[in-house]
Amino acid sequence: MNRIKDIVKFIIHFIIHFIINLLIFPSKEIKSKCLLIIRLDAIGDYILFRNYIKELKQSQKYKDFSITLLGNVVWKELAEELDSEYVDRFIWLDRNKFAKDLFYRFSMLKLITSNGYEVVINPVYSRDFFYTDMIVNLVSAQQKIGNTGNLSNIEKWQKKISDKFYDKLVSTDNEVLFEFSRSKTFFEYILAEKINLDKPHIELKPKALNFRLPDNYVVLFIGASAKYRRWSVENFSKIGSYLNEVFGYNIVLCGGPNDRDESKIFSNYFQGEYLDLIGKTSLVELLYVIYNGSLMIANETSAPHMAVALNMNNIFVISNGNHYGRFTPYPKCMTSSYHVVYHPEIEKDMGNYKKLSNLYGHGSSLDIDEISIETVIHKINNILNKNTGWNL
């Protein structure tokens, strides 16, 4: 029954979008030495991808090209701060409005297709039919390059249709592979040259903040995009108390505007002083907060990827194993500072990467709140070489 509903829903969407597409008249003029990159996924995906924009811009193949980046508006501020040196033009798209607001969809497609490009590149591994693939189909270009991809965000029969939108599909291994490494494989193939990147990197320029940070502080990042990624706020507060009382760290609480309710809950449990920055920082300011921190405790979300890119020393991530192998854990060859506390079902098989990546590489339904505070404290003590008799 669900299968039939999905097919009916797809047909309705396809008909509506097909009618909109008929009203779009893409420019037939192909601009020489112009390249369009399409990347519409989340902040963490951008952090794991963005260093390859520089590689494109400085490559022998595309060094003389003007680069346009079609990106997700949620990371607009970051990209314009970090990558304006390598991107000649940004186009920003709101995914929610693009899906629900037909006039917005029409307006954006009209804007995106107003130029023709010599090359269009969609490096996303988990392609989607109604977003990136549909845009690739409409934009005029001499060459359209994509990733062979998987079926996480697209049905097999949809993919069979949209594969034909591309002139070249790059295969980057069907096995679960860490996302940064997969992107490296993709770009090395299309550039036909070796890329000397070992891990994500973010270089910050000196910047004055509008708030004062304490000395020697821990970043507690309690937010995450999905509920199954969120460890309980009460648990975070107890870990904060432990780090404050045993190690003497100050506490800085971070998260997005949607995490303000969690901030109130945290204040009910945490008895000491702390700096609450939830919903009060821009994404660029958050980078500086992370950069100046001594340690991070976070859910598996974009913040730990930022911390790795900023070379933070001690990053502790609490995860139910979602997308194991693809977004977590970081390979040891990239960093030794990224430490994950997984659900007990995963911890008992930590020596069997292949089994875990097969089981959880495409998602996990394990309850993140079954990860105990004691387990997290044990991990922290092991890494920081501290034995304590602290009582919860």
Disulfide bonds with the S-S distance in Angstrom:
none
